[in-house]
Amino acid sequence: MPTTLASPTPISAQPTLRLAFALSMGAAVSLGITRFAYALLLPPMRADLGWSYALAGGMNTANAVGYLVGALGTPALMRRFGATRLLVFGAVLASVFMAGSGFVTDASALLLQRLLAGVASAWVFVAGGLLAARLSEAGSARGGLLLGIYYGGTGFGILLSALLVPQVLRAAAGVPHGWTWAWWALAVASAAATCLLAWAGRAMPEQPATPTAPVAATGSAPPVALHRFGWALAGYALFGMGYIGYMTFVIALLREQGASAGFVTLFYALLGIACVASSRLWAGLLDRYRGGQPQALLNGLLGVATLLPVLSSSAPVALISGVLFGAVFLSVVASTTALVRHNLPPSRWAQGISAFTIIFALGQIVGPTVTGWISDGPGGLARGLVASATALWLGAVLASRQHSLQRETS
């Protein structure tokens, strides 16, 4: 069993919720804006620059490669500079790199910008996830809710992107490379979110100074045998492959099916709202189970959501798909942090979260390019999303085999 630590200094309910929502801007910047807003920009950029689907998907693959590089270095950077400082610095850099994407049209330069933004977003996401885990421990009675709020913050970024990008594209209609305006607008939005992150970092409760057992002190606990999370890690890699295919190409599929710009805005806005609502929807599930059950259930539901717009091009089915996907996909991410929090001592949370982040990045590296390559062949985008759904269902099967580490040692 993990060694018990002294409880962090308790803080009252309302400040805890305010901090959780402020920290959720980390997920909004690192995923909701830096990564997922690209789905709205992919159709006009592809049409303007003459890209194949494989190259269009390669832009998010480059972002995922950068994310992997950033995740690999995050534990060392947090030890050197602290989670709060890395969180804010990463958010500033992500804003700068997004702005840079509005100044170039060459594919190689854009790939580099996406890669650098991925590095910065990994720093933000992992550092923010660690702070959210600490906050959930301080308010442990609602730990699942607080973690869900952090990861559900991606929905704020998606919602903002859905409302902002189409309006900017409309304003820039007729301007050469008008999509560049949207990158600049997103950079400004990210910079505003960074201000909230800086406040949250300063307001975080202090960690306990002394553990109740010497073995729990940072650096003295035994290293985590990460193979014990093997089934959950494998399922999470397939989640990374499957979900990113949907988030990269679903807007392009809807536009191919004749969806209007207004419908695309509605679809993406509802997806973002569902992301935010998911923090409460699945909080009990994350608190109740200490193994891979939550990840398995949520991966299975995501596979259904991914397949729906392939099975039918009707507007109601597309909206159901978006709402279901939004209500589930960030809770898969939250489920891995909950798994770490339930099964490891706090001194090893950073190591555990980083391991899942790295495997997540590996899946995301493969997903967009493979889905784009499949979509360039017979069957188009529909066949690409079928492959994404298949990966998600296989991930569900693997995650279902993950047991609690406490069960193994009890």
Buried (B, 14 or more C-beta within 10 A) or exposed (E): EBBEBBEBEEBEEEEBBEBBBBBBBBBBBBBBBBBBBBBBBBBBBBEBBEBEBBBBBBBBBBBBBBBBBBBBBBBEBBEEBEBBBBBBBBBBBBBBBBBBBBEBBEBEEBBBBBBBBBBBBBBBBBBBBBBBBBBBBBBBEBBBBBBBBBBBBBBBBBBBBBEBBBBBBEEBEEEEBBBBBBBBBBBEBBBEBBEBBBBBBEEBBEBBEEBEEEEBBEEEBEEBEBEBBEBBBBBBBBBBBBBBBBBBBBBBBBBBBEBEBEBBBBBBBBBBBBBBBBBBBBBEBBBEBBBBBBBBBBBBBBBBBBBBBBEBBEBEBBBBBBBBBBBBBBBBBBBBBBBBBBBBBBBBBBBBBBBBBBBBBBBBBBBBBBBBBBBBEEEBBBBBBBBBBBBBBBBBBBBBBBBBBEEEEE
